[in-house]
């Protein structure tokens, strides 16, 4: 079985609510590494990347707070994920806030074109679009910007990580969105990425939506990178997240989504982000996160 490399990124400079820097620890306490080992995978935990804390840094630009520090962490993550992929392993990145995906997805994009001469497919599973730019963002929080940086020119500090090639909108699919800023709605529509909102999931059912999404993300690609923001889950089952929004995926919908990803056999990299232990109840959100990773890696009911 393919080796798994766990990379912790205790980054919480990208959001307003403090505490997602403890996400990697909470996922390890939930037994993620051992449980993956029991599924039969060789597991290497590469530890945590160094990430600065806000107390020691200055947020120089209010439109993109801590952008320089975040970009530096993303560059370290790019190098680490890229090395794991080159070694034939699957990186599983534990967040940390979602801005880290500017590094992890760029690594997948770069690896796909080098190793397979193809683009990477991306499933961005999230309550939010994460497609704000410093010009459109109302908060200046960079965790709302990584998908914009992967597809377009802003914020430039993140967009230039890994340089070419860029992520392609045709093989990018947003799933579970239910909370977009007005100006972000325009950005999402203009981007030409595929979008399945919670309304589509309610109408069509999660299985149909995820099968379509996997089909789109696998068309002419080297594989699928899944960037999973825990806030896509309903706060009833995942209260410990950076930005909770009601009306999310229930327990079985979240698992079925990951099980269908596993069945595709196309997963090449996984991010699990935005777990906030300070808002959690007895580590239940990290427990759920660990279980979802196991489902994505092929843990079966029968
Ligand atoms: Mn997100």
Boltz pocket constraint, residues with backbone or C-beta under 6 A from the ligand:
constraints:
  - pocket:
      binder: B
      contacts: [[A, 98], [A, 125], [A, 126], [A, 128], [A, 130], [A, 143], [A, 229]]
      max_distance: 6.0
